[in-house]
Every structure is written in C-alpha cells, then in structure tokens.
C-alpha cells in the first residue's frame, strides 16, 4: 500500500483539488483519500476504485511494505516519474500506465536488459 499526495498542476480555470490517496502498489486502485482541505477527514471506499494516473503526478509520502520475496527495482521514467518494477512468482509487473493498459512496458524491458548484462 502507498500513501501518495497528488501534485498535478491542473490547467483549468477552477480550483481542482489534489487529495492524498491510499492506493495499491501498482497505483491502479485507490482504497480511500484524505480531502485536500482537511487532512484529518479520511474517506474510505467500500470497494476499491480504479485510479487513472494518466497526466497526473504523485509524491509518495509513505510506502507500507508487505514482507515478500519479490525483487523490486526503482526506474526513473523519461518524464521524471518514478516507477517500480517487481518480479514475483507470477511474473514482472510495473506501476506505469503502459503496463496497466497493455500488460508490458519499456521499464520491464529495461530491467530485463540490465539483468541479462549481469548474467
């Protein structure tokens, strides 16, 4: 689980609030959020909601690590975002939007290339 504050700079004429979200490690589902104007007011969802991260930026405030044997790599994206590639028993995953929609991405390819160089 990740606690992440949205830091997107919206180009709209009205006030678009950036909340702080409790989301899964893949940054694809949110379980609740703290309102931007009252950080003590937490809204919890009965069921997790899909989180669309396209065109949005987040600052990770805290990561709640689960004990796992998975290998994890932190990858800097081409536009300054940070993504996490994880190798588990079921395969490689990434926190980027491309992986969420296509099931593959250049960040996983980068990790695979780096691993092949060391082997």
Secondary structure as GFF3:
##gff-version 3
##sequence-region A 1 119
A	DSSP	beta_strand	2	6	.	.	.	ID=ss1
A	DSSP	beta_strand	20	23	.	.	.	ID=ss2
A	DSSP	beta_strand	29	35	.	.	.	ID=ss3
A	DSSP	beta_strand	38	50	.	.	.	ID=ss4
A	DSSP	beta_strand	58	63	.	.	.	ID=ss5
A	DSSP	beta_strand	71	76	.	.	.	ID=ss6
A	DSSP	beta_strand	82	88	.	.	.	ID=ss7
A	DSSP	beta_strand	91	94	.	.	.	ID=ss8
A	DSSP	alpha_helix	97	102	.	.	.	ID=ss9
A	DSSP	alpha_helix	106	118	.	.	.	ID=ss10
###
